[in-house]
């Protein structure tokens, strides 16, 4: 059946259109223009991080963070296996080795206890991924990073607006990244951001982002750099989107509350916030009792025109990362049972009611 309710869609209005038209009228449509600086400045202000660097997407944001930290051959980076593939691929891009970490059962986030177990003499960094809008336990992870003198990278692609003990995720790490793909809480179409409080890392990001161009000599390149720049048009959309972030978050919280209340009493587990966390609910997600039920429920909902997504498959089970047998039982338990439900800010009350009644219908 044709999809009537997508799992996600961006919320756009005349403010984005106005900014894009200004870019077109000014002819500043590439990687220079007023919206680039404005987006970076407003993003730093919102997240309370000193420096922000726009990039072309969230995956290159992670790669740029790795490059800025000097991670490479012989280094190990601890990363949750329950994550989107980009988190792990970015480590491989630098020829470093991803070391997989299991999840916490209650929060679905990276397990600090397993992080500490996996540290070796080759460990260079921890990549904390804030999954589906929840937050890792940044207090414990920061203590571990400090104890072992490790870099801390935060992958906040799914967690703009999320807070741990009152502080925005992305403000804890040495360097952090965000994504603005079309299905993220705010979007630029394609785009990302690298943020840091460290001046040297900031300058290194700028250097590598812009083809390795030397600061004081025109068309002289002194490192192998990359064209990872965001366009002014994308930044123009981002400026408009960021101005609406609090409204988006409020709507997402209302959607999450509707799901939580509406699914109460069913044999499903709703993804709840961790202690001391303001959950941004990028995706509202549930776990079913048995792995076999996931595809059945998704097919049942699809027949009614409701699109869903499976949770991420643990990366250690994928062919290019499964050369050595590993078991991460919590991540596997969650990964085989999880479903993302429609979660976008424009979801109407009647659509929500229809989704909830459809899920309840499956269990009758």
C-alpha positions as CSV (number, residue, x, y, z in Angstrom):
1,X,0.0,0.0,0.0
2,X,1.2,3.6,-0.7
3,X,2.7,5.3,2.3
4,X,0.4,7.9,3.9
5,X,2.4,8.6,7.0
6,X,6.2,8.7,6.5
7,X,8.6,7.8,9.3
8,X,10.1,11.3,8.9
9,X,9.8,14.5,6.8
10,X,11.3,17.9,7.3
11,X,9.2,20.8,8.5
12,X,9.8,23.8,6.1
13,X,8.0,27.1,5.6
14,X,8.4,30.5,4.1
15,X,11.4,31.4,6.3
16,X,13.6,28.8,4.5
17,X,12.3,29.9,1.1
18,X,13.1,33.6,1.9
19,X,16.7,32.8,2.8
20,X,17.3,30.6,-0.2
21,X,15.9,33.3,-2.5
22,X,18.2,35.8,-0.9
23,X,21.1,33.5,-1.8
24,X,19.9,33.2,-5.4
25,X,19.4,36.9,-5.8
26,X,22.8,37.7,-4.4
27,X,24.5,34.9,-6.4
28,X,26.3,33.7,-3.2
29,X,25.3,30.1,-3.7
30,X,28.5,28.2,-3.0
31,X,30.7,28.0,0.1
32,X,30.9,31.7,0.8
33,X,28.2,34.0,2.0
34,X,26.6,35.6,5.0
35,X,24.6,32.5,6.0
36,X,27.7,30.3,6.6
37,X,29.0,32.6,9.3
38,X,25.5,33.2,10.8
39,X,24.7,29.5,11.0
40,X,28.0,28.8,12.7
41,X,27.6,31.6,15.2
42,X,24.0,30.8,16.0
43,X,24.8,27.1,16.4
44,X,27.7,27.9,18.8
45,X,25.3,30.1,20.8
46,X,22.6,27.4,20.9
47,X,24.9,24.5,22.0
48,X,27.2,26.6,24.2
49,X,30.3,25.5,22.4
50,X,32.9,28.0,21.4
51,X,33.6,27.1,17.7
52,X,31.4,25.7,15.0
53,X,32.5,24.6,11.5
54,X,29.9,23.9,8.8
55,X,30.5,20.9,6.6
56,X,28.8,19.2,3.7
57,X,27.3,16.2,5.7
58,X,27.4,14.4,9.0
59,X,29.7,11.7,7.9
60,X,32.5,14.1,6.7
61,X,32.0,15.9,10.1
62,X,33.1,12.7,11.8
63,X,36.0,12.3,9.4
64,X,37.1,15.9,9.9
65,X,37.0,15.4,13.7
66,X,39.3,12.4,13.3
67,X,41.7,14.3,11.1
68,X,41.8,17.2,13.5
69,X,42.7,14.9,16.4
70,X,45.4,13.2,14.3
71,X,43.9,9.7,14.6
72,X,45.4,7.2,12.2
73,X,47.4,4.0,11.7
74,X,47.8,1.9,14.8
75,X,45.2,3.8,16.8
76,X,42.0,2.2,18.3
77,X,38.8,4.1,18.7
78,X,36.1,2.8,21.0
79,X,32.6,3.0,19.4
80,X,29.2,1.5,20.2
81,X,28.3,-1.3,17.9
82,X,24.6,-0.1,18.0
83,X,25.0,2.9,15.8
84,X,24.6,4.1,12.3
85,X,27.4,2.8,10.0
86,X,28.9,6.3,9.5
87,X,30.2,6.4,13.0
88,X,32.4,3.3,12.4
89,X,33.3,4.1,8.7
90,X,34.7,7.5,9.7
91,X,37.2,5.6,12.0
92,X,38.2,3.3,9.1
93,X,38.7,6.3,6.8
94,X,41.7,7.3,8.9
95,X,43.1,3.6,8.9
96,X,42.4,3.5,12.7
97,X,40.7,0.4,14.2
98,X,37.1,0.6,15.5
99,X,36.7,-1.4,18.8
100,X,33.1,-2.2,19.4
101,X,31.4,-1.6,22.7
102,X,28.1,-3.0,24.0
103,X,25.1,-1.0,25.1
104,X,23.3,-0.3,28.3
105,X,20.0,-2.2,28.5
106,X,17.9,0.6,30.0
107,X,19.1,3.5,27.8
108,X,20.3,1.7,24.7
109,X,23.4,3.9,24.8
110,X,27.1,3.0,25.0
111,X,28.1,1.1,28.1
112,X,30.7,3.0,30.2
113,X,31.6,-0.3,31.9
114,X,32.3,-2.0,28.6
115,X,34.3,1.1,27.4
116,X,36.7,0.7,30.3
117,X,37.0,-3.0,29.7
118,X,38.0,-2.5,26.1
119,X,40.8,0.0,26.6
120,X,44.3,-1.1,25.5
121,X,47.7,0.5,25.0
122,X,46.6,1.4,21.5
123,X,43.3,3.2,22.4
124,X,43.4,6.8,21.3
125,X,39.8,7.9,21.6
126,X,36.3,7.2,22.7
127,X,33.4,8.0,20.3
128,X,30.3,8.5,22.3
129,X,27.2,8.2,20.1
130,X,24.0,9.7,21.4
131,X,21.4,7.3,19.9
132,X,17.9,8.4,18.8
133,X,17.9,11.6,20.9
134,X,18.9,10.0,24.2
135,X,22.3,10.7,25.8
136,X,25.2,8.6,26.9
137,X,26.2,8.8,30.5
138,X,28.7,11.6,29.9
139,X,29.7,11.9,33.5
140,X,31.1,8.4,33.5
141,X,32.5,8.5,30.0
142,X,34.3,11.9,30.7
143,X,35.8,10.4,33.8
144,X,37.1,7.4,31.9
145,X,38.5,9.6,29.1
146,X,40.3,11.7,31.7
147,X,41.6,8.7,33.6
148,X,43.2,7.1,30.6
149,X,44.2,10.3,28.8
150,X,41.9,9.6,25.8
151,X,40.3,12.0,23.3
152,X,36.6,12.2,23.5
153,X,34.5,12.5,20.4
154,X,30.7,13.0,20.6
155,X,28.6,11.9,17.6
156,X,25.5,14.0,18.1
157,X,24.0,13.4,14.7
158,X,20.7,12.3,16.3
159,X,20.7,14.4,19.4
160,X,20.5,18.1,18.6
161,X,18.7,19.6,21.6
162,X,19.5,16.7,23.9
163,X,21.0,17.7,27.3
164,X,22.8,15.7,30.0
165,X,22.5,17.3,33.5
166,X,21.5,20.6,31.9
167,X,24.3,20.8,29.3
168,X,24.0,20.2,25.6
169,X,25.5,17.1,24.2
170,X,28.4,18.1,22.0
171,X,29.7,20.3,24.8
172,X,31.5,17.5,26.7
173,X,33.9,16.2,24.1
174,X,37.2,17.4,22.8
175,X,35.4,17.6,19.5
176,X,31.8,16.8,18.5
177,X,29.7,16.4,15.3
178,X,26.1,16.9,14.2
179,X,24.1,16.0,11.1
180,X,21.5,18.0,9.2
181,X,20.3,15.3,6.8
182,X,16.7,15.6,5.7
183,X,15.4,13.4,8.5
184,X,17.2,15.2,11.3
185,X,15.6,17.5,13.9
186,X,16.8,20.4,11.9
187,X,17.9,20.0,8.3
188,X,19.9,21.7,5.6
189,X,19.1,19.1,3.0
190,X,22.6,17.6,3.4
191,X,25.0,19.1,5.9
192,X,26.8,18.8,9.2
193,X,28.7,20.7,11.9
194,X,31.9,20.1,13.8
195,X,32.1,21.9,17.2
196,X,34.9,22.3,19.7
197,X,36.0,24.5,22.5
198,X,39.6,24.0,21.5
199,X,41.2,26.8,19.3
200,X,43.8,24.5,17.8
201,X,41.3,21.8,16.8
202,X,39.1,24.5,15.4
203,X,41.9,25.9,13.2
204,X,42.8,22.3,12.1
205,X,39.2,21.7,11.1
206,X,39.1,24.9,9.0
207,X,42.4,23.9,7.3
208,X,41.4,20.3,6.4
209,X,37.9,21.3,5.4
210,X,39.1,23.8,2.7
211,X,41.5,21.6,0.6
212,X,44.4,22.3,3.0
213,X,44.8,25.8,1.8
214,X,47.5,27.8,3.6
215,X,46.3,30.7,5.6
216,X,48.6,33.4,4.2
217,X,49.5,32.4,0.7
218,X,46.9,32.3,-2.1
219,X,46.5,28.9,-3.8
220,X,49.2,27.3,-1.7
221,X,48.3,24.0,-0.1
222,X,50.4,22.7,2.7
223,X,48.5,19.5,3.7
224,X,46.3,17.0,1.9
225,X,42.9,18.5,2.5
226,X,39.3,17.9,1.6
227,X,36.5,19.8,0.0
228,X,34.1,19.3,3.0
229,X,32.5,22.8,2.8
230,X,28.8,23.6,3.2
231,X,27.1,25.8,0.6
232,X,25.6,29.1,1.5
233,X,22.2,27.8,0.3
234,X,22.3,24.9,2.8
235,X,23.4,27.3,5.6
236,X,20.5,29.6,4.7
237,X,18.1,26.7,5.3
238,X,19.9,25.9,8.5
239,X,19.6,29.4,9.9
240,X,15.8,29.3,9.3
241,X,15.6,25.8,10.8
242,X,17.7,26.6,13.9
243,X,15.4,29.5,14.7
244,X,12.6,27.0,15.2
245,X,14.5,24.3,17.1
246,X,12.6,24.9,20.4
247,X,9.2,24.6,18.8
248,X,10.3,21.3,17.0
249,X,11.6,19.9,20.3
250,X,8.3,20.8,22.1
251,X,6.3,19.1,19.4
252,X,8.5,16.0,19.5
253,X,8.0,15.8,23.3
254,X,4.2,15.9,22.8
255,X,4.5,13.1,20.2
256,X,6.6,11.0,22.5
257,X,4.1,11.5,25.4
258,X,1.2,10.4,23.1
259,X,3.1,7.2,22.1
260,X,4.1,6.5,25.7
261,X,0.5,6.9,27.0
262,X,-1.2,5.3,24.0
263,X,1.0,2.2,24.0
264,X,0.8,1.7,27.7
265,X,-0.2,-1.9,28.6
266,X,1.1,-3.4,25.4
267,X,4.0,-5.8,25.4
268,X,6.3,-3.1,23.9
269,X,9.1,-1.0,25.5
270,X,9.1,2.7,24.7
271,X,12.6,4.3,24.5
272,X,12.7,6.3,27.7
273,X,15.2,9.0,28.6
274,X,18.2,8.2,30.7
275,X,18.5,9.7,34.2
276,X,19.4,13.4,34.2
277,X,18.7,13.6,30.4
278,X,16.5,15.9,28.4
279,X,15.6,13.5,25.5
280,X,15.2,15.3,22.2
281,X,13.3,12.3,20.7
282,X,14.8,12.5,17.2
283,X,13.0,9.2,16.7
284,X,10.3,7.7,18.9
285,X,11.2,4.0,19.2
286,X,9.9,0.8,20.7
287,X,11.2,-2.7,21.3
288,X,8.9,-5.7,20.7
289,X,9.1,-8.9,22.8
290,X,10.5,-11.2,20.1
291,X,12.7,-10.6,17.0
292,X,10.1,-12.3,14.8
293,X,7.5,-9.8,15.8
294,X,9.4,-6.8,14.4
295,X,9.0,-7.5,10.7
296,X,5.4,-8.7,11.3
297,X,4.5,-5.5,13.0
298,X,6.2,-3.4,10.4
299,X,4.5,-5.2,7.6
300,X,1.1,-4.8,9.4
301,X,1.7,-1.1,9.7
302,X,2.9,-0.7,6.1
303,X,-0.4,-2.3,4.9
304,X,-2.1,0.6,6.7
305,X,0.1,3.2,5.0
306,X,2.4,3.7,8.1
307,X,6.1,3.8,7.4
308,X,8.5,2.6,10.1
309,X,12.3,1.8,10.3
310,X,14.2,-1.0,12.0
311,X,16.6,0.1,14.6
312,X,20.2,0.0,13.4
313,X,21.7,-3.5,13.0
314,X,24.8,-3.8,15.3
315,X,27.8,-3.0,13.1
316,X,29.9,-5.9,14.4
317,X,27.4,-8.2,12.6
318,X,28.0,-6.6,9.1
319,X,30.2,-8.3,6.6
320,X,33.1,-5.8,6.5
321,X,33.3,-5.6,10.3
322,X,32.6,-9.3,11.2
323,X,36.0,-10.8,10.4
324,X,36.4,-11.8,14.0
325,X,33.5,-13.3,15.9
326,X,32.1,-11.0,18.6
327,X,29.2,-11.1,20.9
328,X,27.5,-7.9,22.2
329,X,24.4,-9.3,23.7
330,X,22.6,-6.1,24.8
331,X,23.1,-4.4,21.4
332,X,22.0,-7.5,19.7
333,X,18.9,-7.8,21.9
334,X,17.9,-4.2,21.1
335,X,19.0,-4.2,17.5
336,X,16.8,-7.2,16.6
337,X,13.7,-5.9,18.3
338,X,13.6,-2.2,17.7
339,X,11.3,-0.1,15.5
340,X,11.4,3.6,14.8
341,X,7.9,5.1,14.6
342,X,6.8,8.3,12.7
343,X,8.3,11.1,14.8
344,X,8.4,14.3,12.7
345,X,7.1,17.6,14.2
346,X,4.3,18.0,11.6
347,X,2.6,14.7,12.7
348,X,-1.0,15.5,13.4
349,X,-3.0,14.3,16.4
350,X,-5.3,12.2,14.2
351,X,-2.3,10.6,12.5
352,X,-0.8,9.8,15.9
353,X,-4.1,8.3,17.0
354,X,-4.3,6.2,13.9
355,X,-0.7,4.9,14.4
356,X,-1.4,4.0,18.0
357,X,-4.7,2.3,17.3
358,X,-3.0,0.4,14.5
359,X,-0.3,-0.9,16.8
360,X,-2.9,-1.8,19.4
361,X,-4.8,-3.6,16.6
362,X,-1.8,-5.8,15.8
363,X,-1.8,-7.1,19.4
364,X,-5.6,-7.9,19.6
